[in-house]
Amino acid sequence: MNESIKLLRSHFGLTRAEARLALHLVAGETLRCAAVKLSITYETARSQLKSIFKKTRTHRQAERAMETLRESLMREHGNPAKTSSQ
């Protein structure tokens, strides 16, 4: 997971917290579920997601942003990251 976090941080300029949230969402978790697993409030997760959209230049639906992140991870690692709160 650390490699995926590093990739997202360097490629998109995400913070560590944003990258961790993005990995959970890429794995198909809901925003609410990811927030619980990361021990953050739903509002914090929403704020981080808005920042992820801005940094990935995604202004449409959440699915498109997650596709963008997933594609980047696939190019680098060949498979989507497994989720973990590390």
C-alpha positions as CSV (number, residue, x, y, z in Angstrom):
1,M,0.0,0.0,0.0
2,N,2.9,2.4,0.7
3,E,4.0,2.2,-2.9
4,S,0.5,3.1,-4.1
5,I,0.3,6.0,-1.7
6,K,3.7,7.3,-2.9
7,L,2.5,7.0,-6.5
8,L,-0.7,8.9,-5.9
9,R,1.2,11.6,-4.0
10,S,3.8,12.1,-6.6
11,H,1.5,11.7,-9.7
12,F,-1.4,13.8,-8.5
13,G,0.0,15.8,-5.6
14,L,-2.3,14.2,-3.1
15,T,-1.6,14.4,0.6
16,R,-1.0,11.2,2.5
17,A,-4.5,11.4,3.9
18,E,-6.1,12.0,0.5
19,A,-4.1,9.1,-1.0
20,R,-5.2,6.7,1.7
21,L,-8.8,7.7,1.2
22,A,-8.5,7.4,-2.6
23,L,-7.1,3.8,-2.2
24,H,-10.2,2.8,-0.2
25,L,-12.5,4.3,-2.8
26,V,-10.6,2.8,-5.7
27,A,-11.2,-0.6,-4.0
28,G,-14.9,0.0,-4.1
29,E,-15.7,1.2,-0.6
30,T,-18.2,3.9,0.0
31,L,-17.1,7.2,1.3
32,R,-18.8,6.6,4.6
33,C,-17.2,3.1,5.0
34,A,-13.7,4.5,4.1
35,A,-14.2,7.3,6.7
36,V,-15.0,4.8,9.4
37,K,-12.0,2.6,8.5
38,L,-9.7,5.6,8.4
39,S,-11.1,6.9,11.7
40,I,-12.1,10.2,10.2
41,T,-15.5,12.0,10.1
42,Y,-17.7,11.7,7.1
43,E,-17.3,15.5,6.6
44,T,-13.5,15.2,6.7
45,A,-13.7,12.5,4.1
46,R,-16.0,14.6,1.9
47,S,-13.5,17.5,2.2
48,Q,-10.6,15.2,1.2
49,L,-12.7,13.8,-1.7
50,K,-13.3,17.3,-3.0
51,S,-9.6,18.0,-2.9
52,I,-8.9,14.7,-4.7
53,F,-11.3,15.8,-7.5
54,K,-9.6,19.2,-7.8
55,K,-6.1,17.7,-7.9
56,T,-7.1,15.0,-10.4
57,R,-8.9,17.6,-12.5
58,T,-12.1,15.7,-12.2
59,H,-15.3,17.7,-12.0
60,R,-17.8,15.0,-12.8
61,Q,-18.9,12.0,-10.8
62,A,-16.9,10.2,-8.2
63,E,-16.7,7.1,-10.4
64,R,-14.6,9.0,-13.0
65,A,-12.2,10.2,-10.4
66,M,-11.7,6.7,-9.1
67,E,-11.2,5.4,-12.6
68,T,-8.5,7.9,-13.1
69,L,-6.7,6.8,-9.9
70,R,-7.2,3.1,-10.7
71,E,-5.8,3.6,-14.2
72,S,-2.7,5.3,-12.8
73,L,-2.2,2.5,-10.3
74,M,-2.7,-0.2,-12.9
75,R,-0.1,1.4,-15.2
76,E,2.5,1.4,-12.4
77,H,1.7,-1.8,-10.5
78,G,-0.5,-3.9,-12.7
79,N,-3.3,-4.3,-10.2
80,P,-5.4,-2.1,-7.9
81,A,-4.1,-1.5,-4.4
82,K,-5.5,-3.6,-1.5
83,T,-7.1,-1.5,1.2
84,S,-5.5,-1.1,4.6
85,S,-5.5,1.7,7.1
86,Q,-1.7,1.7,7.5
